[in-house]
Amino acid sequence: MRVHTGGRYTGRFAPSPTGPLHAGSLAAALASWLDARAHGGTWLVRIEDVDTPRCIAGMDHYILGQMARCGLIPDATPLFQSLRLAAYATALQQLIVTKQAYACACTRKDIEIALTWLGHARTRHAELLYPGTCRQGLNGRGARSWRFLTRDIPVFWKDRRLGEQQQNVALEVGDFVIKRADGLFAYQLSVVVDDAMQGISHIVRGEDLTDNTARQIALQQALGLPTPRYLHTPLVLAADGQKLSKQNGAAEVDTGTEAAALGSLFKAAAALGLDAPVSGDNTGLALARWTHQWRSLYTTP
């Protein structure tokens, strides 16, 4: 595994324009910004709008406005995944040529039936563990999607906060979709291709995305791409103990006024375990203080 070592730090925040920032996504944005600033690096924003049916018109600019009012301004023009489809197609073709991807004819119902016959139907984050039905061919059926051919070996990595991690993707996830039945490229493929193109050396994101890391490292290895360093931050939880998300109706963070934006920032910082407000703080002073604190927490090798 080629891991980014040394060189210029480049980080990113990658929101999907399917709704405004909520407390959890603001905390993730703040964490990635602080990590870049603490390392004296570059911080980029990528708008992950490849899942077009879920995207809301104008939400990309709305999110960027929310971030700007919190002092979180990227160092370059944001990249839009919807303009990167040719790059994803090239990566998919590379995996097909190297026999690391295959066509799949299965519907969700087909997979449920196959798993029932095998006697181990179970779900992983609402995804069915794919039993490999189409690994040896489609048997005359039409292709619906493309899947990545996983290997039955553990993927190891070290998270900067959580420590040593491992996952056997073949056994715990199965051959996962990289191009969907609706013709859209899947998140796992697009994020890996774009991280490499943008030279992302460090990825800082919420702990709920830890489970994606092994799949992304497997794709990086298959495509001959370097692996960034990962840091997964604590989640912001709702009153019922569930993580905040757009899917469960998380409320939009208030950035309508300078005071409201600062208050939202303070809550995001608290969720990350950072210092409480200081009398007389403004956005710039608070961000500078948190950057210094973050440097002491997370910039060791």
Beta strands, then each sheet from edge to edge (+ up, - down):
strand 1: 10-13
strand 2: 42-47
strand 3: 79-80
strand 4: 101-104
strand 5: 123-124
strand 6: 127-128
strand 7: 145-148
strand 8: 155-159
strand 9: 163-167
strand 10: 177-179
strand 11: 202-206
strand 12: 229-233
sheet 1: 1+ 2+ 3+
sheet 2: 4+ 7- 10+
sheet 3: 5+ 6-
sheet 4: 8+ 9-
sheet 5: 11+ 12+
end
